[in-house]
Amino acid sequence: MLLSQHQDAEILSYAARHFGFGLVRGSSTRGGATALRKLFQESKAMHLAITPDGPIGPRRQLSIGPVFLASRLGMPLVAIGFGYNRPKRVNSWDKFALPRPFSRARVVAGPELRVPQNLDRNGLEHFRLKTEQLLTRLTSEAEAWAEAGTPKVGQLNLSQTRQTKRPKD
């Protein structure tokens, strides 16, 4: 998972480690070239996860980095929206949402977006906007679903997925 070196990303780094993600730290403002080289290496063996709006925002505006990487690596983008009912919002530029104890969390994943290889600047911007619009829609959908608390067609509960992945004795 790519996270900025900024202090704001520390909360995400703890959560990412807890869920088994490896971390690469860097951003467009600090350590970006080193992080990019590391991501190119890591992409040969695993999927990459990137927070979309960079270290300085603006909020919910996708940076060009994930689209650039997808174009250069030939990897698809999968946008994922997160939503919580009753989130605690951090007083920061991005209004980062933290779920309160026992709150509902919802995740909505979009389809794979195939980005053509070696796009020029205009092509990268086209796919950046397309991906940003999808991320906005998925996040709004996840937030509304979490607030509503209703089941959704095809919904998987975390407890159900854990049970199906456990090896039998």
N, C-alpha and C positions, 0 to 999 in steps of 0.2 A: 504494500500500500504506500503510495506517495503522499507524504504529509510535509507541510512547510516546516522550517526550522523555528518558526515563531512560537512563542509561549502559548498562543491560542490553540495550537494543534496538540498540546499535551493531553487534553481530555480524550481526544480521538486516539492518540497513540496508546493510552492505557486500555481503552476499549478494544482497539485492533489487536494488541498483544494478547488480551484475554481470549479473543476468538481465534487465535492461532495465525494471525497475519504476520508476515515479515514486514519490516518497515524500511523505506528509503526516505531520507529527509532531504528536502531541498525545494526551491521554488524559483519563480522568475526573478525574484529580488535577492535571493541568497542561496548559493550552492546548487543552482539549477543545472549547470553543465555537468557536474559530477553526478547529480541525481539522474540526469538523462542517460548518461553512459551506463549507470547501474541498472536502470530500468530496461535498457536494450539487452543487457546480459541476462537479467532475470526473466525476460519475456520468452527466452528459449526453453525454459523449464516450467513456467507457471503463468497463470492469469495475473493481470495487474488491476489494482483498484486505486482510483484517484478521486480526491474530493474536487468538486467541479469549479468552485469559484475563486481559487487562488488565495494568496495570503492577504491581499489588501482589497479585494472586492472589485467592483461593486457586488452587493449581495445578490445571489442567484443569477449572476451573469457568468456563463461558462467561459473559462479561459481557453485559449487555442491549444494548449499543451496536450490534452487527451486526444484531440482530433489529429494533431500533428503526429503523435505516437502511433495512433491507429493507422494512419496513412503510410508511415514509414515501416511499420512492423507487419502490416497485413493482418492485423488483429481486429476483430469486430468490437464495436462499442456496445455496451449494455447499460442503458440508463436505469437508475433505480431511485424511486421516490420513497421517502420515509415520512411517517406521520405519527403523532402521539395525541391522545386526548389529554388535556390539562398540562401541556409541557411547561417547564420552567425555562424562560428565555434568558440567556446570558446577556448582560448589558455590554454588548460589543457590536462592531460594525455589521456582523453577519446575523445577529440575533439568534445565535446557536441555540437549538432546542435540546433540552435534557428531559427525559421522561421522569416523572415523579414516581415514587414507589407505588406499585400496583396499577399504574396507568396502562392503557391499551397502546400497543405499538403495532403499526401496520407498515408493511413493505409491499410496494408494487413495482415489479420489474417489467421493463419494456422489451420489445423484440431486439434481436441483434441488428445493429446498424453497420452495414459494410461500407467502409470508407475506401474509395479507390486509392491505389498506391501512388505515392509521389505527387500528390496534388500541389498545384501552385497556390499562391496566397489567396486568390479569389475562390478557388475550390475549397480550401481549408475554411474560409469564412462562411461559405455556403453550408458546409456540414456542421460548423460550429453553431450557427443559428438554428439549423434543423434539430440538432441534439439538445440545445438549450430549450427550445420550445417543448420538446418531448419531456425533458427533465421537469420543467415547470408544470406540465400537465400531470405527470405521474406523482409529483409531490403534492399537488392540490388534491388529487384523487386519494392518495394515502392519508392525508390530513382529514379530509371529509369522512373517509371510511372509519378512521380511528374515533372521530367525534361521534359518528352515528352509532358505532358499536354493533352494527348488524353484520350477519354473516355475508359472505360473498361467494358467488359461484366459483368453484375451483379453489377455494380457500384451503390452505394448509396450515394447521396449527403447529407451533413449535414442538409441543409435546408429542404430536403424531409423528413428526419427522424424526425426532429422537428415538422413538420406539421402533421405527422401521429400520434404523441404521444400526441398532444394537445387535451384536452377534449372538446367536442362540447357543445355549450351553450344551 
